[in-house]
């Protein structure tokens, strides 16, 4: 059983990545983010964990949406970031 800590806000996610999302991308990510980590992710939702630094998505469509936003940046400059589907 894996343990994940911290459910980062989109602002905190930007700070960790040292980037700034376009307003429409930031809004899209906010719509995808699920606040309550004590329950399974709802379809179309995600969590951004601090430790380990991970974006956990409910489904492939959500993962694809997150990747489409992240790929607008030079991801080679990001700290180690894991992405997955719950």
Secondary structure, 3 states (H helix, E strand, C coil): CCCCEEECCHHHHHHHHCCCCCHHHHHHHHHHECCCCCCCCCCCCEEEEEECCEEEECCHHHHHHHHHHHCCCCHHHCCCCEEEEC
